[in-house]
Structures are given as structure tokens and as C-alpha cells.
Amino acid sequence: MSKHGERIVSIARQYIGTPYHHQARVPGVGIDCVGVLVCVARELGILAEDADYVTYARHARDDELLRILDAHLERLPDPALAEAGDVLTFRIGPWPHHVAIKTGPDTLLHSYAGIGRVVETQIGRSWQHRIIAAHRIPEGS
């Protein structure tokens, strides 16, 4: 794992146990899957406090999430190349709908409505077959 990846994972792990709340951005109080990425990016100093993406619906209706990620992060040519600290994007239904941070070879961290909080879990088959993209969070300048 790179030093940058280690830092991303370390920051994200501080959010474990935070309740899931759609579009929230307050670690320890409430956060959603995109909120985890936004808060990590802010702590890394690569996202301004007033920069955020909160126009998304609870259930995706198009590929907006993937377009936003492509615009701000480096998309890896193959999700299998993802390392700890990288962002995994999942299809739930017909559209890209969920993101998580890869924390190890077979683990991820995400705020998941189905569990109701931020958790670190095995990727497992139920998530593995839904991965459609992987992105790298840039290092700050």
C-alpha cells in the first residue's frame, strides 16, 4: 500500500460507526457513501470546503455519479488494479449507485444504508460482481 493509500484508509477508518444519512457530511454524526469520499478529500486538503456534490437522488436514475468521479479522480483502466485507498464504484440496479474505499486486498469501507452506518467489510461476491469502475484519489500539492 502506498503512503497516500495508507493515509486515505487511516482517515476513512476514523468514520467507522458513523450513522448513514443521505447527503450528510459530518463524521461521527451522519454521512453517506459519497460523504465519506468528500470528507476524506477535505482532510487531505484536495477539496475546498464549499466544493461538494449533493444533487444526487437516493436512488440513481442515470450515470451522473460516474461522470462526477471521472471529472475529479483518475479512473483506473481496470477495477482489478485498485489498491488500498482507491475508490470502487458499484452498480446497484441499472446505474452506478454506490462508492466505497478499498482498504485491503479483499476489504472495503463504506457508508451503507442497508447496514445503517459506516463499516469495513469483506468485498465478497455480492459486492465484487457489482464493481464497474475504480478511481484513484489524487495527492494534494
FENTAPE-V480305 format. One record per pair of residues at least 12 apart in sequence whose C-alpha atoms are under 8 Angstrom apart, sorted by the first residue. I is the first residue (numbers start at 1). J is the second residue. Records with the same first field share a line. If there is no record, write none. Layout:
# FENTAPE-V480305
I = J ; J
This chain:
# FENTAPE-V480305
1 = 83 ; 84
2 = 84
4 = 85 ; 139
5 = 83 ; 84 ; 85 ; 86
6 = 84 ; 85
7 = 85
8 = 40 ; 44 ; 85
9 = 84 ; 85 ; 101 ; 102 ; 103
11 = 40 ; 43
12 = 36 ; 40 ; 101 ; 109
13 = 109 ; 120
15 = 27 ; 28 ; 36 ; 118
16 = 117 ; 118 ; 119 ; 120
17 = 117 ; 118 ; 119
18 = 30 ; 31 ; 111 ; 117 ; 118
19 = 31 ; 111 ; 116 ; 117 ; 118
20 = 32 ; 111 ; 112 ; 113 ; 116 ; 117 ; 118
21 = 113
22 = 58
23 = 35 ; 54
25 = 38 ; 39
26 = 39
27 = 39
31 = 111 ; 118
32 = 111 ; 112 ; 113
33 = 98 ; 99 ; 100 ; 110 ; 111 ; 112
34 = 98 ; 99
36 = 110 ; 111
37 = 101
38 = 52
41 = 137
44 = 139 ; 140
45 = 140
46 = 138 ; 139 ; 140 ; 141
59 = 97
60 = 95 ; 96 ; 97
61 = 95
62 = 95 ; 96
63 = 95 ; 96
64 = 96
65 = 96 ; 97
66 = 89 ; 96
69 = 135
70 = 135
73 = 135 ; 136 ; 137 ; 138
74 = 135 ; 136 ; 137 ; 138
75 = 133 ; 134 ; 135 ; 136
76 = 133 ; 134 ; 135 ; 136
78 = 133 ; 134
79 = 131 ; 132 ; 133 ; 134
81 = 134
82 = 102 ; 134 ; 135 ; 136
83 = 102 ; 103 ; 104 ; 105
84 = 101 ; 102 ; 103 ; 104 ; 105
85 = 101 ; 102 ; 103 ; 136 ; 137
86 = 101 ; 102 ; 134 ; 135 ; 136 ; 137
87 = 99 ; 100 ; 101 ; 102 ; 134 ; 135 ; 136 ; 137
88 = 100 ; 101 ; 102 ; 131 ; 132 ; 133 ; 134 ; 135
89 = 131 ; 132 ; 133 ; 134
90 = 127 ; 130 ; 131 ; 132 ; 133
91 = 130 ; 131 ; 132
92 = 130
96 = 132
103 = 120
106 = 122 ; 123 ; 124
107 = 120 ; 121 ; 122 ; 123
108 = 120 ; 121 ; 122 ; 123
109 = 121
